[in-house]
């Protein structure tokens, strides 16, 4: 069985190998160029704007190390902690390792193209496409859980394709490591694995994948994942409660935007390449053994529609689709007028890179964020205004303090609480408290007779606090319309019940 892919009509390069009939071209050294370029680009803008609300939450999570949190496993906060220790307790230092992870993703996708039989041009194209895809740029800029999720999925796909090509089942050990570490980052990897398993059954590829080594890989994954499983068991499986709450709150919107989000993940100019990858994986006889990847992507979309999961849960599978699509694209260029078709592909890549950089990275002045850019990428708005927010909270707290009797600070969400804990000390603010997700476990308001400064809509519930008055309204710099702009600051005389009884009632998951 010979794999009919790009460059097969030309003489096989020196050093090329054939395993099980699949023609493999040595990895092009030029794939390092887009990987290094995306790393340099991400680090260049890493210090612009400010922390994202999720990053502020992870920073506080680092101060409360555990084998799990109600909304995510421990790996992403641990990556942030390592990044800060090695590269400094700064915004830049926090974001170095996420940028490095995406640079590695670029290389892994190039390796996937090689594994599918792609020639050197296809490998380089796969790396360039990955380095310019909007979602990959976004997750490389921030400390966020999807970053390692994408990397783990791409590594798993690389291992599966290697087993299919060579029959070397020992790769299951490496796959098991990737699965175990990936599950210490996000449980949604289980949806990806289930979809790929279903696709392997539907396409018959399971016969090439199943052996005693499969069980060994599963055992390795379970050993690595076990501390998180035991933590979940010991805490009554809060991750399941969180997943149910998220589905109830956002399931309808996630279903409505699932297909659109798949387009935005890449950027519209790259969509034809991925479609070509899906089509080629299904249609090429020589790619029948790896057809399960395309089928798995379709199955996963169905799972996300059924469960109301977020569209980016499927982003990791784009690595293999980009690899296959890059091979198909090089073949398409070679079949026609090469200069013309190559120009079309090149123009699409340039347009996508420019748009992706402008929309996902903090390139423009902040005043341009509150417009089309913010409408497409809301996350960028959530990195603006945190120091000013804390200054406004501190001004109110200072006015309401009486001697050493300062109000207890309670915020609606973990982002505002994280901002106060990050920037509040220089303004004399004490620790913040929030009933949102795991922040509720980090600390409970002290049992003392003190007024409460309630930030956000948590204070709108009259059953929770007594004698509340609105003291101020948060205004973001430049009037950026993000989640903190217009947020109320209320002063309440006291909680309606002892904190030990009220806090569990206030707790919320989202």
N, C-alpha and C positions, 0 to 999 in steps of 0.2 A: 504494500500500500504506500504510494508516494504522495506526499502532501503537495498539492498544486497551489503554490502561493507565489508571492512576488519574487522576482529574480530567478525563478527556477528555469527560465529559458536561457539563462546565461550560464557560463561555466561555473561550477561549484568552487567557491573560494578555498584557498589553501587552509587547511585546518578544520574545514567543515566536517561534521560527523553525521552519520545516519544511524539512528536507534529505532528499531522496529519499523523501518521504512520511512521515517519522518526525517526530512532534510533539515538540518540545523546549521545556521550560519553563526559564526562567532559574533559575540556582542560587539557592536560598534563602539569605539571609544568616544564617538561624538555624542552618545546619549548622556554623557556627563555634563555637556554644555547646558542643556535646559535645566538639569537638576541643580547645578551650581547657580545658574541665573535666577531661578525661582527662590533659592535660599538667600542670595544676596538681596534680591528685591524685597522679600519679606522682612529681612532684618533691617533694611534701610528705612522702612516705614513703621517698624515695630513700636517705636516710641512716640508716634503721633496720636493725636486725640487723647484717649485715656483708657482706663480699664473698662471692660464690659461688665455688666451686672453679674454674669455667671462667673467671671474671673474673680470678682470680689467675694463671691460665695465660696469659690474653691480656696481662696487665700485663707478665709476663716476656717474652712474644713481642714486645712493643713495644720491648724492649731489644735485640732481635735482628731488626731489620727485614729482610725478604726478600720476594721475589715469590711465595713460597708456603711452606707448612708441610705436613707429612705428612698432617695431618687436616683442614686447611681452607686456603682461599686467604687472601690478606693483608688483605682489606677490613675485617673486623670488628676486628682489632687496630689497624688504622689509624684507624678511627672512634673507638676508645677513646683512642688517642694524641691525636687532635685534641680530643676532649672534655676530656681532662685538661689540655692546654695552654691551652685557652680558659677552662675553668670551674674549674680547680684540681686539684691532685694529691690528690684526696680521693675517698671513696666517692660523695659527691654529684656531684662533677665528672665522674666516670667515667660516670654514668648519665643525664646531661642529654641527650645526643644520642639514645640509645635512646628516651627519652620523647618527644622531638621527632619521631622517625621514626613512632611509633605515632600521634601527633597528626595527622601528614600522611596516614597510612593512612586515618584517619577521614574526612578531606576527600576522598581519592581514591575511597573507596567511595560517598560522596555524589555525586561526579561520575559514577560508574558508574550510579547510579540515574537521574541526569539523562540520561545517554547512552542508557539503555534507554527513555526517555520518561516517567520518573516525575515526578509533580508535586512541588510543594514539600513537602507533607506526607510523601510517600514518601522524598524526599531526606533530610529531617530524621530520619525513622525509621531509615533505613539508617545514618546517622551515629551515632545513639544505640545501635543494636544493635551496631555495631562497637566503640564506646567501652565497652560493658559486657560484651563477650565475654571469657570467662576467659583464653583463650590470648593474646589481644592485650594484655590487662593484664599478663600474666606477661612477655611479651617486651619490653614497654615498661619494665618495672622493672629488668631486667638487661641487661648488655652481653652479647649472645648472637647467634650467626649467624642464627637464624630471623627476627630483627627486620627486617633489610634484605631478607631473602629474601621476606618477605610484602609489603613495600613494592614491590620490583621486580616481583613477579608481578602485583600490582594495577595498576601503571602499564602493564605489558604488555597486560593485559586491556582497560584503558581505551583504549589505542591501537588494539587489534584491533577493538573495538566501534565506535570512531570511523571506522575504514576501512570496516567493513561498512555503517554508516549513511550516510556521505557519499560513499564511493568515492574519497576523497582519499588516494591511495597514498603521499603524501609523509610520512604519519605513520610509515611504516616506519623512517625515520631516527631518530625518537625511540624507537621500539621497539627498534631496534638498540642505542642507547645504554643503555637499561634492561637489555637482555639482557647486553651486555658487562660492565657494572658489576656486574650480578647474579651473573655467573659468576666475578667476582673475589671473590665472597663465599661462594658454595656451588655445587658442581658438581651438586647435586641439582636445580637449576633445569633441567638438561637433561631430567630425567624429566618435569617439568611441560610443557616445550616439546614433547617427543615425544608426550605424551598429547594436547595440544591439536592438534598437527599431524594425528595419527591421527583425532581427532574431526572436524576440518575435512574430511578426506578422506571419512569415513563419511557426513557430513551434506551434502556438496556445497558447503560454504561456501568451500572452497579457491578456487573460481572467482572469488569476490569479493576474495580476499586476495592472490592470486599475480599479480605483475607484475615488471617490471624493478626497481621500487622495492624489492621484496622482497629481491632480490639486493644492492641497495645497503645495505639495513638489515643484512643478514647480514654484509656486508663491514665495516660500522662495528662490529658486535658482535665480529667476529673480531679486528680491530685492537686493540680495548680489552682483549680477553681474551688476546691473543697472549703478553704477558710471562709470564703464569701457565702457559700451555701450554709455552712454551720452558723454564721452570723445571722443570715436571714431566718433560719429556723429558730434561733434563740430569740429573735425579735419579732416573731409571728409574721414573717414574710411581708415586710412593709413594701417591698418592691412591687408586689402584686397589687396592693392597695393603691400605690402610686400609679401603676399602669391603668387600673380601672378609672381612677379619677381623671387621668389625662385623656382617656378615651371619651369619657362623658363630657368633658369640657371642650375638647378640640377635635373629636372624632369626625363630626360633620364637616368642619372646615378642611381637615386633612384629606378627606375623601374628595371634596369638591376641587381641591387644588393639586391632587396627586399627579396628574398627567402634566399640568403646567409646570409643576416643580421639577419634573424630570428634565424639561427643556431648560429651566433656569440653572439647574445644577451645572450644566455644561456651558451654556451660552448658545443661542440659536445657530451660529455658523458651524458649530461642531456637531449638531444633531445629525446631519446627513452621514457623517463618518460613523457614528454609533449605529444608526439604522443599517448602514452597509454591513457593519459587524454582525448585527443580529441576523440579517438576511443571509449573509455568507455562512455563518455558523450553522444555520438551518439547511441551506441548499447545497453546499459543497459536499460531494460524496466523501472526499478525503478528510473532511472535518466531522464526520459522523460521530467519532468517539468523544468529541468535545462539544457536541450539540447541546448537552445537558446544561451548559452555562447559559445559553440564550433561553432555553426553556425555564431554567431556574429563575431568571430575571422576570419572565412573564408570570410565573407562579408567585413570586414574591410580591409583585404588584397586586395580584389577586388577594394575597394574604393581607396586605396593607389596606386594601379597600374593605375587606371584611372586618378588620380589627380597628380601623381608624388610625393606623400608625402614621407617623410622619414620613413625608416623601423622601427625606434624605436617608432613611434606613436602607434604601436600595443603592446608595451611592457607591459602596464598595465594589459592587458587581460591575460598575462601569469600567473598572480597570481592565477586565478581560474583554469587554465589548469594544473599548477603545483600541486594544491591541489587535483584535480581529478586524475592526474597521480600518485601522491604519494599513494593514496588509491589503485589504480589498481596495483601498483608495490608491495605493501605489500601483496595483494591478490595473485599475481604471485609467490612471495617468498613462501607463505604458501602452495601453490598447489604442489610444487616440493620438491627437496632436499633443505631444508631450509639453512643449512650451506653453500652449494655451491652457491645458488642463492643470499643469503645475502652477500656473499663475492664478488660476481660480482657487486652488487649494491654499496657496500662499496668501492670497488676499483675505480669504476667510479666516485664516489663523491670525493675521495681523489685526483685522477688525475685532475678532473675538478677544484677543489679548488686550487691546486698548480699552474696549468696553468693560471687560472683566476687571481690569486693574482699577478703572475709575469708579465702578459700582461697588466693588468689594473691599478695596483698600483705601486707607485715609490719605488720598493724594491731594484732593482739592481743599481749599479753606473750609472751615467748619460751616460757614454760612450757606454753602451750596448743598449741605446734607439734607436740609429740610425741603425736599422737592422730589423730583423723579428718582434720584438716587435713594433717598430714604423710603420711598414707596416700594421700590424693588427690594431693597436690603435694609430692613428695619433694624437689624443688629448694629449697623454703623451708628444709628442715632443713640443707641444705648451705651455708647462709649463717651458721650459728651455730657459735661455738666456736673460731674460728681463732686469736685472740690467746691464749686459754688453752692451746690446743694447742702453740703456739710456746713459751710459758713452760715447759711441762712438758718439751719437748725440750731447752730451754736448761738446765734444772735438771740433767738427766741428763748433758748434754755438759759442764757445769761440773764435775760430780763426777768424770767420767772423764778430764778434761784433766790433763796432767802438764807444768807449765810452759808453754812455747809449743808443746807437741805436742798439738794438739787433734784429736779424731777427725774423719774425713771423714764428712759426712752424706749418706746415700743414702736416698731415699724411694721407696715403691712407685709413687706416682702423681703426676701433675703438680699436683694441687691442694695436696697437702701440701708439695711442693717450692716452689710459688708462695707459700704462706703463710710459709714460713721465709725466703724471699728478700724478702718484703714486710715482715715484722715482726721478723725475726731480728737485724738489725743493732743494734737498741736493747738486745738481750740478749747481744751479743758473739758471735753465731753467724756463721760464715762462710757462703759460698754453699752452697745445696743442689744435689744432683745426683739426677736421676731418669731411668730408662730408658724412661719412658712417652712415647709419641708424639714430638713435636718437642723435648721437653725433653731427650731424649737427644742432640740435636744442639747444644743451647745450650752445654753444657759436659760434659766427661768428668772423672771424678775424677782428681786429680793423681797422677802417678807418684811416690809417696813412701811411705816406711815409716811408716805411721800406722794406728791402729785405725780401724774403720769403725762408725759408728752407723747401724744399719739400721732404718728406720721402715716398718712394714707387713710384709706377708707375703713380700716379696722375700727376707727373711732366712731364710725357712723352708726354702729349698733348700740342703741341706748341701754341694752340689757347688760353690757359689759363694763361700762364706766359711768361714774356719777359726775354730774355738773360739768359737762364739757363745753368749752367755748373755742371757736376757731380763732387762732392767734395770728396766722400768717398763711400765705399761699406760695408754694415754691415757683420760682421763675427761672428757667434755664437760660444760659447765655445765648443771646441772639434769638430767644423765643423758639428754640428747637422743640418741635412737637414730639417729645418722647414720653416714656411712662412716668417720669417724675415731674414733668412740666404741669403746673396746675394742681399739684398734690397738696392736700390740706395738712396743716400742723395745728393740732388741737391740744389744749391744756385741760386735763380732766382732774377733778379733785382727788379721786381714788378709784381703784377697781371696785366693781360692784360685789365681788366675792373675793375671798382669799386667792392669791395667785395659784396656789396648789390645786384649787378647784376650777378656777377660770381658765388656766392655761390649756388644759386638754380640750376645752370647748372651743377655744380660739384657733386651735391648730388646724392648718389646711395644707392640702397637697395640690400642686399644680406644676 
